[in-house]
Amino acid sequence: MRLRVVERDLARRLRRRGYSYGQIMKVVSAGKGTLNGWLKDIELTRLQRERILARARDASQRGSQKGAWQNRKKSLARIRKIVRKARLEVPERIDDPLFLTGIALFWAEGTKKARCFIFTNSDPNAIRTMIKWLTKSVGIPRRKIFASLYVHHVYAGKEVEKYWRKATGLPACQFWRPVVKATPHTVRKNPSYLGCCRLVVSSSEIFWRLKGWQEGLLSYLKTRAPVVQS
């Protein structure tokens, strides 16, 4: 009983100095409910309350930063694993023309900054080839491939959307709203112009697989480059 009184008195002294419940519990063997009974009559000054809140915010920020760093480390490890695995696949798939064609097309026309798959082209054959590559070589279901059209306003219209739906074989529900670009022209000077089609797959994994395939292909070509004799 004597020990309990000593702990209560210590807790009250610490509270009067502006200690938080969490800090007191590190010193005194008492739960929050017990502390509440011991300390409920003690009024803290405004400055003490502000200090407790500031410490809580700092601790929360440190916890958030630590959590973010841990998540980043896990993300980087996952990315390295995806890239390494993709690199190792290249020698096994080097004789697959569709596999190589898709990598080359993305290398030339794909978006490199967005951490997902984005490929834009005005050639329907290139677009069809990439859809085939995505489904056959990468294993992406067609329902996860989305498209958007980019067209100058003098050429915009239902016939353009209809053309690209037929060219891609994708249903209307997988086409996003067209992006109509401004132009000073008011007359259609090129009747065959039908804008550009952009294919999108919202997956970061395919982006990093492409990076690994590109690195693997470069490495493969370097090791098998013909020796030029003088």
N, C-alpha and C positions, 0 to 999 in steps of 0.2 A: 504493500500500500504506500509505503514511504517512497519507493522508487517511482510510483505513478504520480505522486504529488510533485516530485522533482522534475519529471518529464513535462508535466502540465505547466509548471512555473517557467521552465526553459522555453517551452513553446510560446508562452505569452510574452516573454521578453523578446524573443526573435520576431514575433508578430509586430510588436510595438516599434521595432527597428525597421519595419517595412519588408520583412521576408514574406515570400509567397507560401501557400500551403505546400507546394511541391518541394520547396527548399527546406521547409521545417520538417517534412516527412523523411528527409534524408538524414536528419539529426535525431529526431524523436521517433520512437517505435509506437506510432499511433496512426490509425487510419483517418481518412478524410472526415468521416462522420464524427469520430471522437474529437478531432481538431475543431470541427465546427461548433461542437458543444463547449469546448474550452475557450474559443476565441471570438465567438459571435458578438460579444459586447465591446470588442476593441475596434475603435474607429481609426482608419488610416487617414493620413493627410493626403491632400490632392497630389503632392509631389511623389509620395510613396506609391499611390495607385498608378501614377503615370510610369514610374520606374518598373513596377511589376508588369504592366502591359507592354512596355518596351522590351523587357527581357523575354516575354512570351513571344512577341513578334520576331525577335532575333532568333530564338530557338526554332520557331516555325520555319523561318527563312533558311536556317542552316539545314533543317530536316528536308525541306523542299529541294535545296541545292544538292544535298547528298543523294536524294532519291533520283533527281534528274541526271546526276553524274553516273549513278549505277545503271539507270536505264540506257544512257548513251553508251556505256561500256558494253552492255548486252547487245544493243543495236549494232555496234561496230563489229562485235564478234560474229553476229549473225550474217552481216554483210560479207565479211571476209570468208566465211564458210560457203556462202552462195557463190561468190566470185571464184573461189578456189575449185569448187566442184564443177562449175561451168567450164573453167579452163581445161580441166582434165577430160571433159567430154569431147573436145575438138578432134583429137586424133581418131576417135572411134566413129565420128560422124563426118569426117573430111570428104568422103566420097558421096555424100548426100547433096545433090545440086540445090534442092529447095532450101535446105538448112543454110548453105553458104549464100544463096541469093538473098534470103531474108536479112542476114547479118550485113551484107554489103549494102542493101537498100537502106536499112536503118542507119548505117554508118554515114551514108551520103545525105539522107533527107530527114532522118529522125531528130526529134528534139532532145538535146543532151543535158539541159539544165533541170527540167522537171523530173522528179524522181518517180516517174511512171512511164508507160509506153505511149508516145505520141508520134504519129507519122502523118505527114501532109504531102499530098501530090495532086496534080491536075490530070495525071494519066490514069484512066480507069484500069488499065492493065497492071500498073504498079500497085494500085489499091487492092485489086483482086488478088494479086500475088501475095501481098502482105496478109490479107485475111486468110489465105490458104496456109501461109507460113505460121501464122498465129495458131491456127486450129490443128494443123498436122505436125509441125515441128516443135511447137512450144506446148501444145496441149491446152490451149485456152478455149473454153466453150464459146460458141458463137454468141450466146446470150450475154456474154460479158464484154463483147466488143461494141463500142459506141462510136457514132460518127457525127460530125458537124460539118456544115458547108460554109465556105467563105466565098462570097460572090459580090461583084460590083452591082450597085443598085439598079443600073439600067438593064442588067441581065437577070436580076432576081425574079423568081416566079415559081409557080407550081411545077412547071415543066422541068426546071432544074432539079428540084427535089425528087421528082418522079424518076428522072434519068439516073440519079445517083442511087436511089433505092434499088432500081433494077440492076445497075452496074455492080453493086455490092452484094445484093441478095439479102441485105439486112432489113428487118421490118421497120415500119415507121416509128414504132415505140423506142427504137434504139438510135434514132436520129434526134440530136438536140436542136434547139432553135437555130436557124441559119444566122450567120454573122454577115450582115449586109454592109459593104464598105462604100464610103462616099467616093464619088468621082465627078470631075467637071463635065464629063461627056453626057450628052442627053440622047445620043443616037447609038444603036448597036452597030459598031463597026466590024465586029468579028462574030458572025452568027454561030460559029462553032464553039465559042467560048462558053464553058459551063462551070466556071469557078474551080475551086479546089475542095477536095474532100480530106478531112482530118479524121484519122482513126485514133481512138483512145481506149486504153485498157488501164483501169485504175489499180495498178499493182506495182509496188516498188520492187518486188522480187524479180519480175521480168526485166526491169531496168538493170539490175545488178547482174542478172544472168547474161544479158547482152554485153555488159562490160567484160565479164569473164570470157565469153565466147570471142570477143574481139581481141582480148589479150592473148588468149590461147591460139587464135588463128595467126596473129603476128609472130608469136613464138614458133609456131609450126613452120611458117614460111621462112623464117630466118634460119632455122636449123636445116632446112632442105633447099636452101638457095643454091643454084648451080654454081660451080666453081669456074670462074672465067680465067682461062689460061692465055698468057701472052704469047 
